[in-house]
Amino acid sequence: MLFVSIAGELDRYGMVQNLSKVKQVIREITSQLNFCYLNDIWQEFQQTLPTTENIAPNYLAAPHLPLVRVQLFEHPELWAVLSRKRNGSLSYY
């Protein structure tokens, strides 16, 4: 399961981002991971393990989305939360 939060100014329709675009970009990232050997998916997993903590930043780096928080679940009782601070730095909690 994945929860994402976006932030930004409201457009003339009262939206930060069109949700169909958000879903499309998230689906593009998620589809790369489905039913795959995760160590072979992204280049960084050649150097480190594809843990929940290492996968979450790939969502925050989604192009053209003002994502500020990602909560990625590995199991209902096991997840990672990654937030982007105002200064652009990332923090896990």
N, C-alpha and C positions, 0 to 999 in steps of 0.2 A: 504494500500500500504506500502511496505517496501523497503528501499534502504539500502544496506550494502556496506561498503568499507573495503578492505583488504590491508595489507601492508606486505612487506617482500622481500626477495631476489628472483631474477628471477631464475628459474630452467633452465636446458639445452634446454628446449623448448621455453623459453622466457615468462613463466607464473609464477606468484606468487603462484597460486593454480589452479588446474583444475576446470573449472567452473561447470562441471557436479557434482563434489564432493560438491562444494559450494551450488549448487541448491538442492542436496539431503539432506544435513544437515539442510538447511533453511526449506525445505519442512517438515522434521521430526518435527521440532519445531512448525511450523505453523499448521500442521495437528492436533496437540494437542489442538489448540485453536478454530478451525473451528466448528461452530454450537454447542458450549458447553457453559455451565454456568461457566463463568470464575472463580468465587469464589471457585469452586471445582477442578480446574485444577492442580495448583501447591500449595504445602504446605504453601509457604509464603503468599498466598492469604487468608489463614485462619486468619492471623494476620493483614493484610492490604488490601486495595482495589486494584483490578486489573486494575489500570490506565495505560495509555500509558507509562508513566514514569516508572512504576513498571514492565511492560512487557519487555521493551527494554533491560534491563541487561541480560535477559535470552538468547537473541540472541548473545550478546557479549561473553557469557560464552559457546558458541557452541564449542563442542569438535573438536580439530584438525583443526580449522580455525583461521587464523591470522586476525580476525576482529578488526578494529580500530574505526569504526564509524557505527552507526545504526540510521537511520531516519525512525521512525514508525508513520504512519498516522492513525489517528482516523477518520478524515474527511479531505477533501481537504484544509480546512483552520485551521486545528487543528492537531498538531503533536509534537512529542518529538524527540530531537536529543541527542544522547549519544555518547561521544567519550572517547577512552582510550588514556591517555597521555603516553609518553615514559616511565615514572616511574611506569606505571601500574594503576595509579589512574583513576577514572572515573569522567567525568564532563558532565553536561547537559547544553544545550544552545538552 
